[in-house]
Amino acid sequence: MTVAEKELMQSDSMLMQSSQRSVHSTRKLPLTLQVLEQEIMVLRNAMERMYREQATFQSELVIDLSRQLDVKINEYMQYSCHSRAQGETTRSVF
């Protein structure tokens, strides 16, 4: 198993753990947004850490983590806009 594959497995594990912790959050965001916030933070931290290790944005792992982060940010923005349209109160993490 390559270092990149191990890093992705660790990121997936951290995402699962953060999703479980979000259930106990006291913030006033819908649960889905709380989970997405946690996933975004975990992916962002993993991507930043991998960039520091690889010292390049052209690393396949950095690119893969960046793509995963893009997907989560888009999910967050879509859900956030949908929630606002339905009158729910949301706060952006950006």
C-alpha positions, 0 to 999 in steps of 0.5 A: 500500500502506498503512502497516498493510499494510507493517507486516503484511508486515514482521511476516510476514517477521520471523516467517519469519526467527525460525522459521528461527533457532529451528532452531538454538536450543540450548534444550531445548524441542520445536522447535514450541514454540521456533518458537511462542515466537519468533512470539509475541515477534515479534508482541508486539513488532510490536503494541507498536511499532504501538500506540506509533505509533498511540497507540490500541488501536482501530487496525485494525493493532493489533487485527489484530496482537493477534488474530494474537498471541492465535492464537499464544498459544493454539497455544502453550498447546495444544501445551504442554499436549499435550506435558506430557500426553505427558511432555515437559519444557516451560517457559512463556514467560509 
